Amino acid sequence: MAKRKKKPLAQPKPFRVRAARFSDEDAMMRILALADPDDPAPFESSRTVLLRGPQGPLSHGRALLLVAQHQDGAVAGALTASPPDWIVTHPGITGEHNQSALINRLGTVHGVAVDEPYRGQGIAQALIAEAERYLARQGFGLITMDHKPELTDFYARLGYAHGAQLVIHTPGPLIAQPAHTGMIHSFKPLEGNVRLRMVPGYPEPMVSGLVSRTHIPAGTQFLPGRGLFVPRGA
């Protein structure tokens, strides 16, 4: 009997992803600025968060700061994520209870970038995968990000859906948060109870099951001026 050929062992990656440290500050901030060279100012808040030091529930309190360290010792990539700020300013999300419910379930990647000499090694993908694992372990049900249109195929290969806005079914009104100007919104469920549903009458996928009592039943339709509607017998 012919012996089966053993599959070659996967080669170890030339980098590792870990939580950011205070000593990573300069490299991390320089690399994060590459995510939006025209407007890097929003990433400055990550510097303040980093100075607080490691603490739960994510890597730095409510923020997640990750870096990819290359085998040569250099910080080659960086990622920052947290619950989005718009949860507490959105006019459709009222009351501390409703805000807290979403803050504990929705994580947004604010920026991910790889230093140019280290691109093409899967570093961005590894950073995003680690962010997904971090968030899922802490009970987050959905990960989102805004990105340039040319990156849509990249995120689609990682299992992300996309649209012009993020639409979440809540116990109250539908919550629609548009992408930033010139950007695409991508999103991915992190657990089986959270699903993306196309509802007849609405042009964008809806997030179902992110918070309690928000699963969208089969047969649901969207009626302008009325919202979600489940016909009798559906």
ABEGO torsion letter per residue (X at the ends): XBBBBBBBBBBBBABBBBBBBAAAAAAAAAAAAAABAABAAAAAAAAAAAAAEBBOABABEABBBBBBBBAAGBBABBBBBBBBAAAAABAABBEAAAAAAAAAABBBBABBBBBAAABGAGAAAAAAAAAAAAAAAAGBABBBBBBBAAAAAAAAAAGBBBBABBBBBBABBBBBBBBBBGBBBBBBBABAABBBBBBBGBABBBBBGABBGABBBBGBBBBBGAEBBBBBGX
